[in-house]
């Protein structure tokens, strides 16, 4: 009888694990992996942009994001990369120049429209300068770290952007 209860307990545990993994798979089915490029162009520079995505509200809503880099005062994206909530990604090879940083957040990504179904659109207050210098044998280059949600005591604010002013991610 004791073996029967142990067997029943193992079956229940296995069923719970199976249900949990099916639920996790369903949740991830429409979510690209962090680091999936929506748009990418040739990058031959030394600059680095680290994009962090967090959920400061601590709620159950998923707020994945797509980080977009454009040349200053132009909304044609040079790079657009998917960053899942709670993860970060490092974009390397950014050439010297001044860039605008846009991002969109939401919870259901649609590849056909290249947009979230419940999207919010933002850009940073200031453009991001990237510079490379050679100092003797040292190569010194810019590394920016941006968090998609405002950070207390952070030095860069976000500005809401109307959808029609956000860079086109369809790549047409």
Residue pairs with C-beta under 8 A, 6 or more apart in sequence:
27 62
30 108
30 109
30 110
31 62
31 64
31 84
31 109
32 82
32 109
33 82
33 84
34 82
34 83
34 84
34 87
34 88
34 89
35 81
35 82
35 83
35 89
36 81
36 82
37 79
37 80
37 81
37 82
38 66
38 80
38 81
38 82
38 114
38 169
38 171
39 68
39 77
39 78
39 79
39 80
39 169
39 171
40 79
40 80
40 81
41 78
41 79
43 79
43 91
43 92
43 93
43 94
43 95
44 93
44 95
45 93
45 94
45 95
45 96
45 130
45 132
45 141
46 93
46 94
46 132
46 139
46 141
47 92
47 93
47 94
47 95
47 96
47 130
47 131
47 132
47 141
47 142
47 143
47 144
48 90
48 91
48 92
48 94
48 141
48 142
48 143
48 144
49 67
49 69
49 90
49 91
49 94
49 101
49 128
49 143
49 144
49 145
49 146
50 88
50 89
50 90
50 91
50 143
50 144
50 145
50 146
51 65
51 67
51 81
51 83
51 88
51 89
51 90
51 91
51 103
51 146
51 148
52 83
52 88
52 145
52 146
52 147
52 148
53 63
53 64
53 65
53 83
53 84
53 85
53 86
53 87
53 88
53 105
53 147
53 148
53 149
54 85
54 86
54 147
54 148
54 149
55 61
55 62
55 63
55 85
55 86
55 149
56 149
56 150
61 107
62 85
62 107
63 85
63 105
63 106
63 107
63 148
63 149
64 82
64 83
64 84
64 85
64 105
64 106
64 107
64 109
64 116
65 82
65 83
65 85
65 103
65 104
65 105
65 106
65 148
66 80
66 81
66 82
66 83
66 103
66 104
66 109
66 116
66 169
67 79
67 80
67 81
67 83
67 89
67 91
67 101
67 102
67 103
67 146
67 148
68 77
68 79
68 80
68 101
68 102
68 103
68 104
68 166
68 167
68 169
69 77
69 78
69 79
69 80
69 91
69 94
69 99
69 100
69 101
69 102
69 128
70 76
70 77
70 78
70 99
70 100
70 102
70 167
71 78
71 97
71 98
71 99
71 100
72 97
72 98
72 99
72 100
72 127
73 100
74 100
75 100
75 102
75 165
75 166
75 167
75 168
76 167
76 168
77 102
77 167
77 168
77 169
78 99
79 91
79 94
80 167
80 169
81 89
81 91
82 109
83 89
83 148
94 130
94 142
95 130
96 130
96 131
96 132
97 129
97 130
98 127
98 128
98 129
98 130
99 127
99 128
99 129
99 130
100 123
100 124
100 127
100 128
101 123
101 124
101 127
101 128
101 146
102 121
102 122
102 123
102 161
102 166
102 167
103 121
103 122
103 123
103 148
103 158
104 115
104 116
104 119
104 120
104 121
104 122
104 166
105 116
105 119
105 120
105 122
105 148
106 115
106 116
106 117
106 118
106 119
106 120
107 116
107 117
107 118
108 116
108 117
108 118
109 115
109 116
110 116
110 117
113 170
114 168
114 169
114 170
114 171
115 169
119 163
120 160
121 160
121 161
121 162
121 163
121 165
121 166
122 148
122 158
122 159
122 160
122 161
123 158
123 159
123 161
124 146
124 156
124 157
124 158
124 159
125 156
125 157
125 158
125 159
126 156
128 144
129 142
130 141
130 142
130 144
131 141
131 142
132 139
132 140
132 141
132 142
133 139
133 140
133 141
134 140
146 156
147 154
149 158
150 157
150 158
